[in-house]
Amino acid sequence: MKLRVVKHRKATRDALQIFTYIGENNLDAAARFLRALDQDIRRLGEMPGIGAERDFDDPALAGLRSLPVSDFTNYLIFYRIMPSEVQVLRVLHGARDLPSVLRE
């Protein structure tokens, strides 16, 4: 069953910041990042269970899953599966303090 994908504002902002960061050195790579991200987000609507379940100590982060961006595996898409939709919450570099950033 295909679910509707809702991309939250912070995820959109994250994607644009990453695009800008990558684009400072390589505009082609930045464009590839956005294409890969869009493709992966569409796939989440078709197969929401493909990402890994995350286990954070904070109960507010329960139910979060992550999927590495294709060909840019240091960047992770964080999302929740809801009954009728997939909520894409953030797109973050995996080396960040993820629990702190996700609680923002």
Gaussian input, Z-matrix of N, CA and C with variables (Angstrom, degrees):
# hf/3-21g

backbone

0 1
 N
 C     1     B1
 C     2     B2     1     A1
 N     3     B3     2     A2     1     D1
 C     4     B4     3     A3     2     D2
 C     5     B5     4     A4     3     D3
 N     6     B6     5     A5     4     D4
 C     7     B7     6     A6     5     D5
 C     8     B8     7     A7     6     D6
 N     9     B9     8     A8     7     D7
 C    10    B10     9     A9     8     D8
 C    11    B11    10    A10     9     D9
 N    12    B12    11    A11    10    D10
 C    13    B13    12    A12    11    D11
 C    14    B14    13    A13    12    D12
 N    15    B15    14    A14    13    D13
 C    16    B16    15    A15    14    D14
 C    17    B17    16    A16    15    D15
 N    18    B18    17    A17    16    D16
 C    19    B19    18    A18    17    D17
 C    20    B20    19    A19    18    D18
 N    21    B21    20    A20    19    D19
 C    22    B22    21    A21    20    D20
 C    23    B23    22    A22    21    D21
 N    24    B24    23    A23    22    D22
 C    25    B25    24    A24    23    D23
 C    26    B26    25    A25    24    D24
 N    27    B27    26    A26    25    D25
 C    28    B28    27    A27    26    D26
 C    29    B29    28    A28    27    D27
 N    30    B30    29    A29    28    D28
 C    31    B31    30    A30    29    D29
 C    32    B32    31    A31    30    D30
 N    33    B33    32    A32    31    D31
 C    34    B34    33    A33    32    D32
 C    35    B35    34    A34    33    D33
 N    36    B36    35    A35    34    D34
 C    37    B37    36    A36    35    D35
 C    38    B38    37    A37    36    D36
 N    39    B39    38    A38    37    D37
 C    40    B40    39    A39    38    D38
 C    41    B41    40    A40    39    D39
 N    42    B42    41    A41    40    D40
 C    43    B43    42    A42    41    D41
 C    44    B44    43    A43    42    D42
 N    45    B45    44    A44    43    D43
 C    46    B46    45    A45    44    D44
 C    47    B47    46    A46    45    D45
 N    48    B48    47    A47    46    D46
 C    49    B49    48    A48    47    D47
 C    50    B50    49    A49    48    D48
 N    51    B51    50    A50    49    D49
 C    52    B52    51    A51    50    D50
 C    53    B53    52    A52    51    D51
 N    54    B54    53    A53    52    D52
 C    55    B55    54    A54    53    D53
 C    56    B56    55    A55    54    D54
 N    57    B57    56    A56    55    D55
 C    58    B58    57    A57    56    D56
 C    59    B59    58    A58    57    D57
 N    60    B60    59    A59    58    D58
 C    61    B61    60    A60    59    D59
 C    62    B62    61    A61    60    D60
 N    63    B63    62    A62    61    D61
 C    64    B64    63    A63    62    D62
 C    65    B65    64    A64    63    D63
 N    66    B66    65    A65    64    D64
 C    67    B67    66    A66    65    D65
 C    68    B68    67    A67    66    D66
 N    69    B69    68    A68    67    D67
 C    70    B70    69    A69    68    D68
 C    71    B71    70    A70    69    D69
 N    72    B72    71    A71    70    D70
 C    73    B73    72    A72    71    D71
 C    74    B74    73    A73    72    D72
 N    75    B75    74    A74    73    D73
 C    76    B76    75    A75    74    D74
 C    77    B77    76    A76    75    D75
 N    78    B78    77    A77    76    D76
 C    79    B79    78    A78    77    D77
 C    80    B80    79    A79    78    D78
 N    81    B81    80    A80    79    D79
 C    82    B82    81    A81    80    D80
 C    83    B83    82    A82    81    D81
 N    84    B84    83    A83    82    D82
 C    85    B85    84    A84    83    D83
 C    86    B86    85    A85    84    D84
 N    87    B87    86    A86    85    D85
 C    88    B88    87    A87    86    D86
 C    89    B89    88    A88    87    D87
 N    90    B90    89    A89    88    D88
 C    91    B91    90    A90    89    D89
 C    92    B92    91    A91    90    D90
 N    93    B93    92    A92    91    D91
 C    94    B94    93    A93    92    D92
 C    95    B95    94    A94    93    D93
 N    96    B96    95    A95    94    D94
 C    97    B97    96    A96    95    D95
 C    98    B98    97    A97    96    D96
 N    99    B99    98    A98    97    D97
 C   100   B100    99    A99    98    D98
 C   101   B101   100   A100    99    D99
 N   102   B102   101   A101   100   D100
 C   103   B103   102   A102   101   D101
 C   104   B104   103   A103   102   D102
 N   105   B105   104   A104   103   D103
 C   106   B106   105   A105   104   D104
 C   107   B107   106   A106   105   D105
 N   108   B108   107   A107   106   D106
 C   109   B109   108   A108   107   D107
 C   110   B110   109   A109   108   D108
 N   111   B111   110   A110   109   D109
 C   112   B112   111   A111   110   D110
 C   113   B113   112   A112   111   D111
 N   114   B114   113   A113   112   D112
 C   115   B115   114   A114   113   D113
 C   116   B116   115   A115   114   D114
 N   117   B117   116   A116   115   D115
 C   118   B118   117   A117   116   D116
 C   119   B119   118   A118   117   D117
 N   120   B120   119   A119   118   D118
 C   121   B121   120   A120   119   D119
 C   122   B122   121   A121   120   D120
 N   123   B123   122   A122   121   D121
 C   124   B124   123   A123   122   D122
 C   125   B125   124   A124   123   D123
 N   126   B126   125   A125   124   D124
 C   127   B127   126   A126   125   D125
 C   128   B128   127   A127   126   D126
 N   129   B129   128   A128   127   D127
 C   130   B130   129   A129   128   D128
 C   131   B131   130   A130   129   D129
 N   132   B132   131   A131   130   D130
 C   133   B133   132   A132   131   D131
 C   134   B134   133   A133   132   D132
 N   135   B135   134   A134   133   D133
 C   136   B136   135   A135   134   D134
 C   137   B137   136   A136   135   D135
 N   138   B138   137   A137   136   D136
 C   139   B139   138   A138   137   D137
 C   140   B140   139   A139   138   D138
 N   141   B141   140   A140   139   D139
 C   142   B142   141   A141   140   D140
 C   143   B143   142   A142   141   D141
 N   144   B144   143   A143   142   D142
 C   145   B145   144   A144   143   D143
 C   146   B146   145   A145   144   D144
 N   147   B147   146   A146   145   D145
 C   148   B148   147   A147   146   D146
 C   149   B149   148   A148   147   D147
 N   150   B150   149   A149   148   D148
 C   151   B151   150   A150   149   D149
 C   152   B152   151   A151   150   D150
 N   153   B153   152   A152   151   D151
 C   154   B154   153   A153   152   D152
 C   155   B155   154   A154   153   D153
 N   156   B156   155   A155   154   D154
 C   157   B157   156   A156   155   D155
 C   158   B158   157   A157   156   D156
 N   159   B159   158   A158   157   D157
 C   160   B160   159   A159   158   D158
 C   161   B161   160   A160   159   D159
 N   162   B162   161   A161   160   D160
 C   163   B163   162   A162   161   D161
 C   164   B164   163   A163   162   D162
 N   165   B165   164   A164   163   D163
 C   166   B166   165   A165   164   D164
 C   167   B167   166   A166   165   D165
 N   168   B168   167   A167   166   D166
 C   169   B169   168   A168   167   D167
 C   170   B170   169   A169   168   D168
 N   171   B171   170   A170   169   D169
 C   172   B172   171   A171   170   D170
 C   173   B173   172   A172   171   D171
 N   174   B174   173   A173   172   D172
 C   175   B175   174   A174   173   D173
 C   176   B176   175   A175   174   D174
 N   177   B177   176   A176   175   D175
 C   178   B178   177   A177   176   D176
 C   179   B179   178   A178   177   D177
 N   180   B180   179   A179   178   D178
 C   181   B181   180   A180   179   D179
 C   182   B182   181   A181   180   D180
 N   183   B183   182   A182   181   D181
 C   184   B184   183   A183   182   D182
 C   185   B185   184   A184   183   D183
 N   186   B186   185   A185   184   D184
 C   187   B187   186   A186   185   D185
 C   188   B188   187   A187   186   D186
 N   189   B189   188   A188   187   D187
 C   190   B190   189   A189   188   D188
 C   191   B191   190   A190   189   D189
 N   192   B192   191   A191   190   D190
 C   193   B193   192   A192   191   D191
 C   194   B194   193   A193   192   D192
 N   195   B195   194   A194   193   D193
 C   196   B196   195   A195   194   D194
 C   197   B197   196   A196   195   D195
 N   198   B198   197   A197   196   D196
 C   199   B199   198   A198   197   D197
 C   200   B200   199   A199   198   D198
 N   201   B201   200   A200   199   D199
 C   202   B202   201   A201   200   D200
 C   203   B203   202   A202   201   D201
 N   204   B204   203   A203   202   D202
 C   205   B205   204   A204   203   D203
 C   206   B206   205   A205   204   D204
 N   207   B207   206   A206   205   D205
 C   208   B208   207   A207   206   D206
 C   209   B209   208   A208   207   D207
 N   210   B210   209   A209   208   D208
 C   211   B211   210   A210   209   D209
 C   212   B212   211   A211   210   D210
 N   213   B213   212   A212   211   D211
 C   214   B214   213   A213   212   D212
 C   215   B215   214   A214   213   D213
 N   216   B216   215   A215   214   D214
 C   217   B217   216   A216   215   D215
 C   218   B218   217   A217   216   D216
 N   219   B219   218   A218   217   D217
 C   220   B220   219   A219   218   D218
 C   221   B221   220   A220   219   D219
 N   222   B222   221   A221   220   D220
 C   223   B223   222   A222   221   D221
 C   224   B224   223   A223   222   D222
 N   225   B225   224   A224   223   D223
 C   226   B226   225   A225   224   D224
 C   227   B227   226   A226   225   D225
 N   228   B228   227   A227   226   D226
 C   229   B229   228   A228   227   D227
 C   230   B230   229   A229   228   D228
 N   231   B231   230   A230   229   D229
 C   232   B232   231   A231   230   D230
 C   233   B233   232   A232   231   D231
 N   234   B234   233   A233   232   D232
 C   235   B235   234   A234   233   D233
 C   236   B236   235   A235   234   D234
 N   237   B237   236   A236   235   D235
 C   238   B238   237   A237   236   D236
 C   239   B239   238   A238   237   D237
 N   240   B240   239   A239   238   D238
 C   241   B241   240   A240   239   D239
 C   242   B242   241   A241   240   D240
 N   243   B243   242   A242   241   D241
 C   244   B244   243   A243   242   D242
 C   245   B245   244   A244   243   D243
 N   246   B246   245   A245   244   D244
 C   247   B247   246   A246   245   D245
 C   248   B248   247   A247   246   D246
 N   249   B249   248   A248   247   D247
 C   250   B250   249   A249   248   D248
 C   251   B251   250   A250   249   D249
 N   252   B252   251   A251   250   D250
 C   253   B253   252   A252   251   D251
 C   254   B254   253   A253   252   D252
 N   255   B255   254   A254   253   D253
 C   256   B256   255   A255   254   D254
 C   257   B257   256   A256   255   D255
 N   258   B258   257   A257   256   D256
 C   259   B259   258   A258   257   D257
 C   260   B260   259   A259   258   D258
 N   261   B261   260   A260   259   D259
 C   262   B262   261   A261   260   D260
 C   263   B263   262   A262   261   D261
 N   264   B264   263   A263   262   D262
 C   265   B265   264   A264   263   D263
 C   266   B266   265   A265   264   D264
 N   267   B267   266   A266   265   D265
 C   268   B268   267   A267   266   D266
 C   269   B269   268   A268   267   D267
 N   270   B270   269   A269   268   D268
 C   271   B271   270   A270   269   D269
 C   272   B272   271   A271   270   D270
 N   273   B273   272   A272   271   D271
 C   274   B274   273   A273   272   D272
 C   275   B275   274   A274   273   D273
 N   276   B276   275   A275   274   D274
 C   277   B277   276   A276   275   D275
 C   278   B278   277   A277   276   D276
 N   279   B279   278   A278   277   D277
 C   280   B280   279   A279   278   D278
 C   281   B281   280   A280   279   D279
 N   282   B282   281   A281   280   D280
 C   283   B283   282   A282   281   D281
 C   284   B284   283   A283   282   D282
 N   285   B285   284   A284   283   D283
 C   286   B286   285   A285   284   D284
 C   287   B287   286   A286   285   D285
 N   288   B288   287   A287   286   D286
 C   289   B289   288   A288   287   D287
 C   290   B290   289   A289   288   D288
 N   291   B291   290   A290   289   D289
 C   292   B292   291   A291   290   D290
 C   293   B293   292   A292   291   D291
 N   294   B294   293   A293   292   D292
 C   295   B295   294   A294   293   D293
 C   296   B296   295   A295   294   D294
 N   297   B297   296   A296   295   D295
 C   298   B298   297   A297   296   D296
 C   299   B299   298   A298   297   D297
 N   300   B300   299   A299   298   D298
 C   301   B301   300   A300   299   D299
 C   302   B302   301   A301   300   D300
 N   303   B303   302   A302   301   D301
 C   304   B304   303   A303   302   D302
 C   305   B305   304   A304   303   D303
 N   306   B306   305   A305   304   D304
 C   307   B307   306   A306   305   D305
 C   308   B308   307   A307   306   D306
 N   309   B309   308   A308   307   D307
 C   310   B310   309   A309   308   D308
 C   311   B311   310   A310   309   D309

   B1=1.4555
   B2=1.5327
   B3=1.2942
   B4=1.4654
   B5=1.5253
   B6=1.3352
   B7=1.4584
   B8=1.5173
   B9=1.3033
   B10=1.4586
   B11=1.5214
   B12=1.3195
   B13=1.4670
   B14=1.5233
   B15=1.3150
   B16=1.4618
   B17=1.5180
   B18=1.3265
   B19=1.4615
   B20=1.5264
   B21=1.3155
   B22=1.4564
   B23=1.5283
   B24=1.3067
   B25=1.4632
   B26=1.5280
   B27=1.3308
   B28=1.4633
   B29=1.5265
   B30=1.3199
   B31=1.4672
   B32=1.5234
   B33=1.3156
   B34=1.4631
   B35=1.5235
   B36=1.3218
   B37=1.4662
   B38=1.5283
   B39=1.3391
   B40=1.4689
   B41=1.5218
   B42=1.3363
   B43=1.4703
   B44=1.5275
   B45=1.3128
   B46=1.4686
   B47=1.5249
   B48=1.3242
   B49=1.4668
   B50=1.5223
   B51=1.3233
   B52=1.4627
   B53=1.5255
   B54=1.3206
   B55=1.4651
   B56=1.5267
   B57=1.3172
   B58=1.4603
   B59=1.5249
   B60=1.3256
   B61=1.4622
   B62=1.5281
   B63=1.3264
   B64=1.4676
   B65=1.5240
   B66=1.3266
   B67=1.4580
   B68=1.5195
   B69=1.3228
   B70=1.4611
   B71=1.5228
   B72=1.3234
   B73=1.4608
   B74=1.5208
   B75=1.3393
   B76=1.4542
   B77=1.5287
   B78=1.3160
   B79=1.4588
   B80=1.5247
   B81=1.3313
   B82=1.4677
   B83=1.5285
   B84=1.3200
   B85=1.4685
   B86=1.5267
   B87=1.3166
   B88=1.4586
   B89=1.5342
   B90=1.3258
   B91=1.4695
   B92=1.5300
   B93=1.3451
   B94=1.4688
   B95=1.5225
   B96=1.3313
   B97=1.4654
   B98=1.5211
   B99=1.3291
   B100=1.4700
   B101=1.5203
   B102=1.3392
   B103=1.4722
   B104=1.5232
   B105=1.3345
   B106=1.4687
   B107=1.5284
   B108=1.3186
   B109=1.4624
   B110=1.5244
   B111=1.3212
   B112=1.4668
   B113=1.5252
   B114=1.3213
   B115=1.4654
   B116=1.5358
   B117=1.3137
   B118=1.4595
   B119=1.5212
   B120=1.3079
   B121=1.4669
   B122=1.5246
   B123=1.3301
   B124=1.4749
   B125=1.5260
   B126=1.3349
   B127=1.4686
   B128=1.5182
   B129=1.3228
   B130=1.4588
   B131=1.5201
   B132=1.3099
   B133=1.4608
   B134=1.5190
   B135=1.3150
   B136=1.4640
   B137=1.5252
   B138=1.3380
   B139=1.4632
   B140=1.5225
   B141=1.3246
   B142=1.4628
   B143=1.5278
   B144=1.3030
   B145=1.4538
   B146=1.5206
   B147=1.3415
   B148=1.4702
   B149=1.5217
   B150=1.2879
   B151=1.4610
   B152=1.5238
   B153=1.3117
   B154=1.4594
   B155=1.5256
   B156=1.3250
   B157=1.4575
   B158=1.5213
   B159=1.3238
   B160=1.4664
   B161=1.5163
   B162=1.2980
   B163=1.4542
   B164=1.5254
   B165=1.3211
   B166=1.4576
   B167=1.5240
   B168=1.3248
   B169=1.4698
   B170=1.5268
   B171=1.3035
   B172=1.4655
   B173=1.5254
   B174=1.3394
   B175=1.4686
   B176=1.5381
   B177=1.3310
   B178=1.4690
   B179=1.5274
   B180=1.3149
   B181=1.4636
   B182=1.5288
   B183=1.3211
   B184=1.4685
   B185=1.5224
   B186=1.3125
   B187=1.4557
   B188=1.5156
   B189=1.3249
   B190=1.4715
   B191=1.5229
   B192=1.3072
   B193=1.4562
   B194=1.5199
   B195=1.3294
   B196=1.4632
   B197=1.5145
   B198=1.3148
   B199=1.4559
   B200=1.5169
   B201=1.3455
   B202=1.4657
   B203=1.5271
   B204=1.3106
   B205=1.4605
   B206=1.5265
   B207=1.3030
   B208=1.4633
   B209=1.5215
   B210=1.3257
   B211=1.4668
   B212=1.5299
   B213=1.3090
   B214=1.4704
   B215=1.5309
   B216=1.3246
   B217=1.4572
   B218=1.5267
   B219=1.3264
   B220=1.4646
   B221=1.5226
   B222=1.3191
   B223=1.4616
   B224=1.5226
   B225=1.3277
   B226=1.4643
   B227=1.5125
   B228=1.3238
   B229=1.4670
   B230=1.5206
   B231=1.3089
   B232=1.4640
   B233=1.5253
   B234=1.3315
   B235=1.4616
   B236=1.5234
   B237=1.3238
   B238=1.4665
   B239=1.5171
   B240=1.3056
   B241=1.4677
   B242=1.5259
   B243=1.3076
   B244=1.4570
   B245=1.5371
   B246=1.3218
   B247=1.4664
   B248=1.5311
   B249=1.3202
   B250=1.4647
   B251=1.5243
   B252=1.3386
   B253=1.4605
   B254=1.5176
   B255=1.3055
   B256=1.4594
   B257=1.5188
   B258=1.3227
   B259=1.4539
   B260=1.5248
   B261=1.3211
   B262=1.4613
   B263=1.5216
   B264=1.3386
   B265=1.4571
   B266=1.5223
   B267=1.3231
   B268=1.4613
   B269=1.5190
   B270=1.3269
   B271=1.4646
   B272=1.5198
   B273=1.3493
   B274=1.4594
   B275=1.5192
   B276=1.3175
   B277=1.4650
   B278=1.5226
   B279=1.3154
   B280=1.4537
   B281=1.5092
   B282=1.3294
   B283=1.4648
   B284=1.5281
   B285=1.3152
   B286=1.4665
   B287=1.5208
   B288=1.3112
   B289=1.4630
   B290=1.5323
   B291=1.3128
   B292=1.4676
   B293=1.5314
   B294=1.3336
   B295=1.4714
   B296=1.5246
   B297=1.3273
   B298=1.4731
   B299=1.5257
   B300=1.3220
   B301=1.4649
   B302=1.5291
   B303=1.3160
   B304=1.4602
   B305=1.5243
   B306=1.3242
   B307=1.4747
   B308=1.5216
   B309=1.3300
   B310=1.4802
   B311=1.5081
   A1=108.89
   A2=115.96
   A3=121.34
   A4=109.45
   A5=114.45
   A6=120.48
   A7=110.15
   A8=114.48
   A9=120.59
   A10=108.20
   A11=117.57
   A12=122.54
   A13=108.29
   A14=115.04
   A15=121.81
   A16=107.06
   A17=116.27
   A18=121.50
   A19=108.21
   A20=115.10
   A21=119.71
   A22=110.75
   A23=114.91
   A24=122.46
   A25=112.69
   A26=116.78
   A27=119.70
   A28=111.08
   A29=117.59
   A30=120.50
   A31=110.40
   A32=116.55
   A33=120.66
   A34=110.13
   A35=116.59
   A36=121.20
   A37=110.43
   A38=116.31
   A39=120.13
   A40=110.80
   A41=116.58
   A42=121.07
   A43=110.94
   A44=116.85
   A45=119.83
   A46=111.83
   A47=117.18
   A48=120.07
   A49=110.98
   A50=116.87
   A51=120.50
   A52=109.67
   A53=117.45
   A54=121.36
   A55=110.26
   A56=116.66
   A57=121.54
   A58=111.01
   A59=116.39
   A60=120.66
   A61=110.79
   A62=116.82
   A63=120.03
   A64=110.10
   A65=116.61
   A66=121.86
   A67=115.21
   A68=117.41
   A69=119.95
   A70=111.10
   A71=116.67
   A72=121.29
   A73=113.14
   A74=116.96
   A75=119.43
   A76=109.14
   A77=116.51
   A78=121.17
   A79=112.21
   A80=117.42
   A81=119.92
   A82=110.91
   A83=116.77
   A84=120.43
   A85=110.64
   A86=117.49
   A87=121.08
   A88=110.82
   A89=116.26
   A90=120.10
   A91=110.37
   A92=117.20
   A93=120.59
   A94=110.91
   A95=116.17
   A96=120.27
   A97=110.88
   A98=116.53
   A99=119.38
   A100=111.72
   A101=117.33
   A102=119.66
   A103=111.10
   A104=116.69
   A105=120.67
   A106=110.40
   A107=116.66
   A108=121.06
   A109=110.64
   A110=117.49
   A111=120.95
   A112=111.25
   A113=116.43
   A114=120.16
   A115=110.57
   A116=117.15
   A117=120.48
   A118=111.91
   A119=117.97
   A120=120.96
   A121=110.09
   A122=117.79
   A123=119.91
   A124=110.76
   A125=116.47
   A126=120.38
   A127=111.59
   A128=117.53
   A129=120.40
   A130=111.50
   A131=117.32
   A132=120.34
   A133=112.24
   A134=116.13
   A135=121.13
   A136=112.28
   A137=116.99
   A138=122.16
   A139=109.73
   A140=118.33
   A141=120.03
   A142=114.64
   A143=118.03
   A144=120.49
   A145=114.65
   A146=118.55
   A147=119.55
   A148=112.70
   A149=118.06
   A150=120.34
   A151=111.28
   A152=115.75
   A153=121.53
   A154=111.08
   A155=114.89
   A156=119.35
   A157=107.82
   A158=116.02
   A159=121.03
   A160=109.31
   A161=116.77
   A162=122.42
   A163=108.93
   A164=115.29
   A165=121.22
   A166=108.88
   A167=117.12
   A168=121.36
   A169=112.32
   A170=117.00
   A171=122.36
   A172=110.09
   A173=118.21
   A174=120.59
   A175=113.45
   A176=117.03
   A177=120.06
   A178=111.21
   A179=117.35
   A180=121.79
   A181=111.99
   A182=116.80
   A183=120.63
   A184=110.03
   A185=115.66
   A186=121.13
   A187=114.79
   A188=117.17
   A189=119.25
   A190=110.59
   A191=114.90
   A192=122.84
   A193=107.41
   A194=116.50
   A195=119.32
   A196=109.70
   A197=114.02
   A198=122.64
   A199=107.27
   A200=118.21
   A201=119.16
   A202=110.58
   A203=116.90
   A204=121.37
   A205=107.89
   A206=116.90
   A207=122.05
   A208=110.69
   A209=116.28
   A210=124.91
   A211=113.71
   A212=117.60
   A213=122.81
   A214=107.09
   A215=116.62
   A216=122.35
   A217=114.94
   A218=118.40
   A219=119.55
   A220=111.49
   A221=116.35
   A222=121.66
   A223=108.97
   A224=115.21
   A225=121.63
   A226=111.28
   A227=115.55
   A228=122.48
   A229=106.32
   A230=117.56
   A231=121.79
   A232=108.37
   A233=115.03
   A234=119.32
   A235=111.17
   A236=114.71
   A237=123.15
   A238=108.18
   A239=114.42
   A240=120.08
   A241=107.17
   A242=115.34
   A243=122.16
   A244=107.91
   A245=118.55
   A246=118.72
   A247=114.89
   A248=117.80
   A249=118.78
   A250=113.85
   A251=117.37
   A252=119.46
   A253=111.74
   A254=114.52
   A255=122.73
   A256=106.46
   A257=116.20
   A258=120.85
   A259=109.15
   A260=116.82
   A261=122.07
   A262=106.28
   A263=115.13
   A264=120.41
   A265=114.22
   A266=116.95
   A267=120.83
   A268=109.94
   A269=115.46
   A270=123.82
   A271=104.63
   A272=116.51
   A273=120.67
   A274=111.93
   A275=115.60
   A276=120.69
   A277=107.22
   A278=116.95
   A279=122.07
   A280=115.28
   A281=118.86
   A282=121.54
   A283=112.64
   A284=116.96
   A285=119.40
   A286=110.55
   A287=117.11
   A288=122.38
   A289=106.37
   A290=115.28
   A291=121.14
   A292=113.78
   A293=120.38
   A294=117.75
   A295=112.96
   A296=117.33
   A297=119.82
   A298=110.97
   A299=117.35
   A300=121.04
   A301=110.03
   A302=117.46
   A303=119.91
   A304=112.27
   A305=117.44
   A306=120.12
   A307=112.27
   A308=118.87
   A309=122.26
   A310=111.16
   D1=127.83
   D2=-179.79
   D3=-83.24
   D4=132.95
   D5=178.50
   D6=-106.55
   D7=150.00
   D8=174.09
   D9=-69.30
   D10=142.41
   D11=178.96
   D12=-108.32
   D13=126.79
   D14=177.87
   D15=-114.89
   D16=119.68
   D17=179.38
   D18=-99.03
   D19=118.26
   D20=-178.89
   D21=-73.94
   D22=159.39
   D23=-177.07
   D24=-56.34
   D25=-41.02
   D26=-179.60
   D27=-64.89
   D28=-35.78
   D29=177.90
   D30=-65.48
   D31=-40.44
   D32=177.92
   D33=-64.76
   D34=-43.66
   D35=178.45
   D36=-62.92
   D37=-43.51
   D38=178.05
   D39=-57.94
   D40=-46.39
   D41=-177.90
   D42=-61.05
   D43=-41.65
   D44=179.39
   D45=-67.90
   D46=-37.00
   D47=177.18
   D48=-66.20
   D49=-41.00
   D50=178.46
   D51=-66.69
   D52=-42.55
   D53=177.02
   D54=-56.14
   D55=-46.21
   D56=-179.75
   D57=-63.58
   D58=-43.77
   D59=-179.59
   D60=-62.12
   D61=-49.68
   D62=179.79
   D63=-65.22
   D64=-40.44
   D65=-177.13
   D66=-65.41
   D67=-20.69
   D68=177.30
   D69=-61.14
   D70=-29.53
   D71=-179.40
   D72=-108.93
   D73=-27.58
   D74=-173.52
   D75=-156.69
   D76=97.28
   D77=-177.63
   D78=-64.94
   D79=-35.29
   D80=177.71
   D81=-63.71
   D82=-42.60
   D83=178.31
   D84=-64.47
   D85=-38.04
   D86=178.42
   D87=-62.71
   D88=-42.16
   D89=177.81
   D90=-65.76
   D91=-39.28
   D92=176.92
   D93=-63.01
   D94=-37.62
   D95=177.10
   D96=-58.89
   D97=-49.23
   D98=-179.02
   D99=-62.74
   D100=-40.09
   D101=178.06
   D102=-64.02
   D103=-43.81
   D104=179.66
   D105=-63.95
   D106=-42.19
   D107=179.13
   D108=-61.59
   D109=-47.93
   D110=179.36
   D111=-60.21
   D112=-42.60
   D113=179.69
   D114=-64.09
   D115=-43.97
   D116=179.91
   D117=-65.58
   D118=-38.33
   D119=178.21
   D120=-65.73
   D121=-39.83
   D122=175.45
   D123=-61.82
   D124=-40.63
   D125=178.97
   D126=-62.27
   D127=-33.83
   D128=178.49
   D129=-60.53
   D130=-34.36
   D131=176.75
   D132=-66.42
   D133=-32.16
   D134=-179.30
   D135=-86.52
   D136=-35.02
   D137=-177.68
   D138=-138.38
   D139=72.55
   D140=-173.60
   D141=-62.84
   D142=-21.19
   D143=-177.63
   D144=-83.19
   D145=4.20
   D146=-175.24
   D147=-72.40
   D148=-22.53
   D149=179.67
   D150=-82.64
   D151=164.54
   D152=-179.60
   D153=-84.71
   D154=142.15
   D155=172.90
   D156=-71.75
   D157=137.95
   D158=-179.98
   D159=-103.37
   D160=143.62
   D161=-178.63
   D162=-119.06
   D163=92.24
   D164=177.59
   D165=-101.90
   D166=150.43
   D167=179.39
   D168=-68.27
   D169=-28.56
   D170=-177.10
   D171=-75.83
   D172=119.73
   D173=179.61
   D174=-60.44
   D175=-24.58
   D176=178.67
   D177=-66.43
   D178=-19.18
   D179=-179.01
   D180=-100.30
   D181=7.97
   D182=179.23
   D183=-61.60
   D184=141.98
   D185=177.38
   D186=86.29
   D187=-1.48
   D188=178.68
   D189=-74.06
   D190=143.31
   D191=175.35
   D192=-125.82
   D193=161.60
   D194=176.15
   D195=-139.03
   D196=151.01
   D197=177.67
   D198=-136.74
   D199=125.78
   D200=175.91
   D201=-66.64
   D202=142.65
   D203=176.42
   D204=-70.44
   D205=129.30
   D206=-178.88
   D207=-53.50
   D208=130.61
   D209=179.43
   D210=66.80
   D211=0.19
   D212=176.74
   D213=-135.93
   D214=56.26
   D215=-166.41
   D216=-67.93
   D217=-8.85
   D218=173.07
   D219=-74.33
   D220=-15.98
   D221=-179.81
   D222=-102.25
   D223=134.51
   D224=-175.51
   D225=-119.76
   D226=138.68
   D227=173.44
   D228=-93.48
   D229=121.74
   D230=177.26
   D231=-102.43
   D232=131.74
   D233=-175.28
   D234=-151.74
   D235=165.30
   D236=174.51
   D237=-125.39
   D238=142.46
   D239=174.47
   D240=-95.92
   D241=122.57
   D242=177.27
   D243=-110.55
   D244=169.60
   D245=-177.46
   D246=-55.84
   D247=-37.58
   D248=-175.33
   D249=-119.94
   D250=3.09
   D251=-177.69
   D252=-157.82
   D253=164.08
   D254=170.63
   D255=-108.94
   D256=125.22
   D257=-179.78
   D258=-101.67
   D259=111.88
   D260=176.08
   D261=-86.51
   D262=114.42
   D263=-171.79
   D264=-96.67
   D265=-43.33
   D266=-177.42
   D267=-149.51
   D268=160.41
   D269=170.52
   D270=-130.76
   D271=113.50
   D272=-169.98
   D273=-134.85
   D274=152.93
   D275=171.97
   D276=-73.12
   D277=135.50
   D278=-175.77
   D279=-65.63
   D280=-16.53
   D281=-179.18
   D282=-84.23
   D283=-5.56
   D284=-179.80
   D285=-74.55
   D286=167.30
   D287=173.55
   D288=-76.63
   D289=84.61
   D290=-169.66
   D291=-57.93
   D292=-48.09
   D293=-180.00
   D294=-57.60
   D295=-40.99
   D296=-179.61
   D297=-65.28
   D298=-45.53
   D299=-177.89
   D300=-67.53
   D301=-39.57
   D302=-177.90
   D303=-70.17
   D304=-25.32
   D305=178.03
   D306=-76.41
   D307=-14.79
   D308=-179.01
   D309=-58.22

